[in-house]
Structure formats: structure tokens, C-alpha cells
Amino acid sequence: MAGLQGYPFAMIQLPASYQEYLAGKSERFIQTVRPILMQSAADQQHGVRVLYNPGPTGHQAHLDDSIPYGEIVEDID
């Protein structure tokens, strides 16, 4: 997230698709993926891949240039 100093996160609006994705999710899950959703909303160029890692790490999220902006793909690592 080092390159995001110019983006005031408080002013970034998540697209409706991201807000709908987070609806009903646990607070822990939201805290895990929300920073990446915010990064995606800031650059508006990449979608997000959410990975489930069986084991202690649980979920991870990252920007994915193969996914269009505003879309989220869930996958198993």
C-alpha cells in the first residue's frame, strides 16, 4: 500500500458491487479484504481476487489485473 499516500481512504467510495459483497460478512473478513477493495476503488483499474487458504491464514485478497474493476472473484489457494 506504499503507493497510496495520495488517496485519502475516508473519501473513497466503494462501488455498489463491493458493498454488496461485504454485506452479511463477518467483521474479521471485512477487515481482511476491505483495504484491498479500497485500493481497487482508488485506482479503478483492477478487480479483486479473494483467496481462501485452509489453515491459520484464512482469507487473503489482492488486486488482479485479469479481473475487471468492480468485480470480485473468490478462489481457493
MARNUKE-128427 format. One line per field, with one value per atom (N, C-alpha, C, O): residue number from 1; z, y, x; atom name. Coordinates in steps of 0.001 Angstrom, whole numbers, plus 500000, padded with zeros to 6 digits. Example, Ala and Ser with C-alpha at 12.3 -4.5 7.8 and 13.67 -1.06 7.14 Angstrom:
! residues 2
resi <- 1, 1, 1, 1, 2, 2, 2, 2
w <- 507800, 507800, 507800, 508465, 507080, 507140, 507870, 508039
v <- 494310, 495500, 496700, 496681, 497750, 498940, 500030, 501138
u <- 513190, 512300, 513200, 514236, 512850, 513670, 512900, 513409
name <- N, CA, C, O, N, CA, C, O
END
This chain:
! residues 77
resi <- 1, 1, 1, 1, 2, 2, 2, 2, 3, 3, 3, 3, 4, 4, 4, 4, 5, 5, 5, 5, 6, 6, 6, 6, 7, 7, 7, 7, 8, 8, 8, 8, 9, 9, 9, 9, 10, 10, 10, 10, 11, 11, 11, 11, 12, 12, 12, 12, 13, 13, 13, 13, 14, 14, 14, 14, 15, 15, 15, 15, 16, 16, 16, 16, 17, 17, 17, 17, 18, 18, 18, 18, 19, 19, 19, 19, 20, 20, 20, 20, 21, 21, 21, 21, 22, 22, 22, 22, 23, 23, 23, 23, 24, 24, 24, 24, 25, 25, 25, 25, 26, 26, 26, 26, 27, 27, 27, 27, 28, 28, 28, 28, 29, 29, 29, 29, 30, 30, 30, 30, 31, 31, 31, 31, 32, 32, 32, 32, 33, 33, 33, 33, 34, 34, 34, 34, 35, 35, 35, 35, 36, 36, 36, 36, 37, 37, 37, 37, 38, 38, 38, 38, 39, 39, 39, 39, 40, 40, 40, 40, 41, 41, 41, 41, 42, 42, 42, 42, 43, 43, 43, 43, 44, 44, 44, 44, 45, 45, 45, 45, 46, 46, 46, 46, 47, 47, 47, 47, 48, 48, 48, 48, 49, 49, 49, 49, 50, 50, 50, 50, 51, 51, 51, 51, 52, 52, 52, 52, 53, 53, 53, 53, 54, 54, 54, 54, 55, 55, 55, 55, 56, 56, 56, 56, 57, 57, 57, 57, 58, 58, 58, 58, 59, 59, 59, 59, 60, 60, 60, 60, 61, 61, 61, 61, 62, 62, 62, 62, 63, 63, 63, 63, 64, 64, 64, 64, 65, 65, 65, 65, 66, 66, 66, 66, 67, 67, 67, 67, 68, 68, 68, 68, 69, 69, 69, 69, 70, 70, 70, 70, 71, 71, 71, 71, 72, 72, 72, 72, 73, 73, 73, 73, 74, 74, 74, 74, 75, 75, 75, 75, 76, 76, 76, 76, 77, 77, 77, 77
w <- 500000, 500000, 500000, 500157, 499827, 499888, 498852, 499101, 497714, 496665, 496814, 495903, 497947, 498094, 498981, 499404, 499276, 500151, 499591, 500369, 498307, 497697, 497747, 497350, 498216, 498256, 499685, 500514, 499997, 501335, 501417, 500875, 502090, 502126, 502623, 502210, 503489, 504011, 502895, 503037, 501807, 500725, 499576, 498632, 499635, 498554, 498768, 499836, 497751, 497801, 497124, 495968, 497847, 497246, 496248, 496503, 495103, 494160, 494802, 495737, 494287, 494838, 494880, 495823, 493871, 493838, 495024, 495565, 495434, 496589, 497881, 498781, 497980, 499173, 499332, 500437, 498224, 498263, 498657, 499397, 498165, 498503, 500001, 500586, 500627, 502058, 502952, 504123, 502400, 503198, 503799, 503089, 505099, 505786, 506136, 506753, 505755, 506071, 507501, 508055, 508084, 509452, 509488, 508485, 510656, 510824, 510525, 509926, 510932, 510672, 509176, 508701, 508432, 506988, 506355, 505508, 506762, 506210, 506463, 505565, 507667, 507985, 507143, 506860, 506750, 505929, 504489, 503929, 503882, 502455, 502141, 501032, 503080, 502800, 502323, 501400, 502903, 502384, 500897, 500185, 500428, 499009, 498165, 497059, 498674, 497958, 497842, 496807, 498897, 498867, 497851, 497126, 497806, 496838, 495419, 494555, 495178, 493863, 493502, 492373, 494464, 494214, 493948, 493194, 494566, 494370, 492968, 492331, 492475, 491144, 490012, 488867, 490314, 489351, 488084, 486985, 488252, 487104, 487235, 486227, 488464, 488679, 489586, 490475, 489337, 490230, 491369, 491520, 492167, 493368, 493359, 493020, 493738, 493937, 495433, 496080, 495981, 497393, 497466, 496920, 498148, 498281, 499655, 500657, 499700, 500970, 501097, 500266, 502147, 502431, 503611, 504736, 503380, 504515, 505495, 505103, 506725, 507726, 508472, 508449, 509129, 510031, 509339, 509970, 508073, 507430, 506989, 506857, 506758, 506371, 505019, 504022, 504972, 503713, 503444, 504358, 502163, 501687, 500448, 499755, 500184, 498996, 498314, 498967, 497001, 496254, 494964, 494454, 494447, 493152, 492088, 492200, 491058, 489980, 488657, 488381, 487847, 486591, 485551, 484507, 485812, 484883, 485202, 484464, 486290, 486702, 486483, 486939, 485796, 485555, 486862, 487831, 486865, 488028, 488410, 487549, 489701, 490218, 490423, 490971, 489989, 490156, 491194, 491366, 491885, 492876, 492516, 492229, 492536, 492263, 493510, 494038, 493979, 495090, 494546, 493537, 495227, 494775, 495997, 497094, 495805, 496862, 496518, 495394, 497494, 497281, 497547, 497420
v <- 498818, 500000, 501263, 502372, 501091, 502217, 503284, 504466, 502907, 503869, 504598, 505317, 504432, 505001, 506237, 506636, 506853, 508020, 509128, 509913, 509221, 510268, 510015, 510885, 508863, 508528, 508624, 507783, 509621, 509677, 508652, 508880, 507529, 506426, 506844, 506262, 507825, 508246, 508810, 508847, 509239, 509843, 508880, 509236, 507697, 506730, 505998, 505436, 506013, 505326, 503963, 503877, 502909, 501577, 501455, 501951, 500795, 500571, 499681, 498929, 499783, 499023, 497522, 496842, 497004, 495571, 495158, 494066, 496031, 495725, 495823, 495001, 496810, 496966, 495762, 495254, 495318, 494150, 492902, 492062, 492776, 491623, 491570, 490488, 492709, 492747, 492550, 492193, 492782, 492668, 491270, 490267, 491220, 489945, 489191, 488128, 489716, 489054, 489401, 490405, 488575, 488814, 490033, 490399, 490645, 491815, 491456, 492253, 490282, 489840, 489749, 490193, 489171, 489050, 490436, 490696, 491322, 492681, 493389, 494041, 493272, 493914, 493349, 494049, 492104, 491474, 491971, 492301, 492031, 492348, 493816, 494259, 494579, 495970, 496825, 497618, 496706, 497536, 497310, 498252, 496082, 495795, 496325, 496819, 496227, 496804, 498317, 498900, 498950, 500390, 500732, 501721, 499912, 500136, 500018, 500832, 499006, 498819, 500016, 500505, 500485, 501634, 502896, 503768, 502991, 504173, 504210, 505263, 503068, 503088, 502824, 503196, 502192, 501885, 501207, 501462, 500345, 499646, 498135, 497429, 497620, 496179, 495686, 496396, 494450, 493782, 493139, 493347, 492358, 491772, 490260, 489763, 489551, 488105, 487847, 488274, 487149, 486774, 485286, 484461, 484962, 483573, 483039, 483737, 481789, 481096, 480113, 479222, 480294, 479401, 478522, 479013, 477236, 476363, 476406, 476211, 476653, 476749, 478055, 478729, 478413, 479571, 480929, 481888, 481037, 482352, 482729, 483920, 481793, 482106, 482763, 482209, 483943, 484656, 485669, 486257, 485848, 486883, 487500, 486856, 488741, 489414, 490169, 490648, 490269, 491051, 491563, 491003, 492651, 493166, 492161, 491490, 492057, 491112, 491805, 492141, 492013, 492736, 491930, 492469, 490648, 489857, 489955, 489421, 490631, 490796, 492256, 493150, 492514, 493897, 494624, 494020, 495917, 496739, 496573, 496535, 496478, 496343, 494908, 494657, 493949, 492537, 491895, 492283, 490900, 490131, 488662, 488182, 487966, 486529, 485830, 486201, 484830, 484019, 482783, 482209, 482389, 481249, 480528, 481084, 479310, 478539, 478438, 478098, 478736, 478691, 477296, 477054
u <- 500807, 500000, 500862, 500351, 502136, 503050, 502721, 502960, 502188, 501910, 500594, 500183, 499917, 498587, 498541, 497456, 499674, 499656, 498771, 498227, 498608, 497800, 496309, 495535, 495879, 494457, 493934, 494282, 493109, 492515, 491383, 490301, 491624, 490669, 489291, 488288, 489223, 487931, 487046, 485824, 487640, 486879, 486607, 485902, 487140, 486949, 485625, 485378, 484790, 483502, 483645, 484058, 483302, 483336, 482195, 481098, 482442, 481339, 480271, 480547, 479067, 477942, 478236, 477833, 478931, 479224, 480095, 479924, 481035, 481893, 481093, 481267, 480226, 479393, 478463, 478272, 477896, 477014, 477784, 477273, 479015, 479851, 480113, 480107, 480342, 480658, 479434, 479569, 478240, 477018, 476890, 476965, 476699, 476496, 477764, 477695, 478923, 480194, 480599, 480152, 481436, 481904, 482825, 483436, 482908, 483775, 485228, 485951, 485655, 487033, 487304, 488349, 486357, 486505, 486565, 487419, 485664, 485630, 486953, 487485, 487491, 488765, 489906, 490877, 489791, 490826, 490791, 491836, 489614, 489524, 489276, 489574, 488741, 488372, 489551, 489366, 490754, 491858, 492139, 492488, 491994, 492230, 491076, 491295, 489853, 488720, 488887, 488566, 489386, 489629, 490721, 490616, 491759, 492836, 492296, 492624, 491468, 490862, 489984, 490027, 489190, 488315, 489126, 488696, 490294, 491133, 491719, 491731, 492208, 492837, 491843, 492102, 490719, 489660, 490180, 489688, 491177, 491743, 491696, 491722, 491627, 491723, 490612, 490141, 490208, 489285, 490052, 491256, 489344, 489918, 489709, 488635, 490758, 490673, 490773, 491729, 489787, 489780, 490074, 489341, 491153, 491587, 491261, 491414, 490806, 490644, 491795, 491971, 492569, 493688, 493315, 493220, 493102, 492800, 493980, 495131, 493688, 494740, 494660, 493631, 495730, 495682, 495554, 495110, 495925, 495866, 494461, 494178, 493584, 492206, 492112, 492574, 491519, 491301, 492401, 492979, 492666, 493580, 492943, 492155, 493289, 492769, 493900, 494827, 493810, 494794, 494168, 493198, 494757, 494321, 494708, 495735, 493887, 494158, 493839, 492687, 494872, 494663, 493901, 493531, 493657, 492853, 491355, 490527, 491013, 489621, 489237, 489949, 488127, 487714, 487395, 486934, 487647, 487336, 485865, 484986, 485622, 484260, 483832, 482759, 484656, 484323, 485223, 486379, 484671, 485417, 485270, 484173, 486379, 486394, 486915, 487963, 486197, 486655, 487353, 486941, 488407, 489204, 489769, 489798, 490208, 490857, 492331, 492701, 493160, 494597, 495124, 496324
name <- N, CA, C, O, N, CA, C, O, N, CA, C, O, N, CA, C, O, N, CA, C, O, N, CA, C, O, N, CA, C, O, N, CA, C, O, N, CA, C, O, N, CA, C, O, N, CA, C, O, N, CA, C, O, N, CA, C, O, N, CA, C, O, N, CA, C, O, N, CA, C, O, N, CA, C, O, N, CA, C, O, N, CA, C, O, N, CA, C, O, N, CA, C, O, N, CA, C, O, N, CA, C, O, N, CA, C, O, N, CA, C, O, N, CA, C, O, N, CA, C, O, N, CA, C, O, N, CA, C, O, N, CA, C, O, N, CA, C, O, N, CA, C, O, N, CA, C, O, N, CA, C, O, N, CA, C, O, N, CA, C, O, N, CA, C, O, N, CA, C, O, N, CA, C, O, N, CA, C, O, N, CA, C, O, N, CA, C, O, N, CA, C, O, N, CA, C, O, N, CA, C, O, N, CA, C, O, N, CA, C, O, N, CA, C, O, N, CA, C, O, N, CA, C, O, N, CA, C, O, N, CA, C, O, N, CA, C, O, N, CA, C, O, N, CA, C, O, N, CA, C, O, N, CA, C, O, N, CA, C, O, N, CA, C, O, N, CA, C, O, N, CA, C, O, N, CA, C, O, N, CA, C, O, N, CA, C, O, N, CA, C, O, N, CA, C, O, N, CA, C, O, N, CA, C, O, N, CA, C, O, N, CA, C, O, N, CA, C, O, N, CA, C, O, N, CA, C, O, N, CA, C, O, N, CA, C, O, N, CA, C, O, N, CA, C, O
END
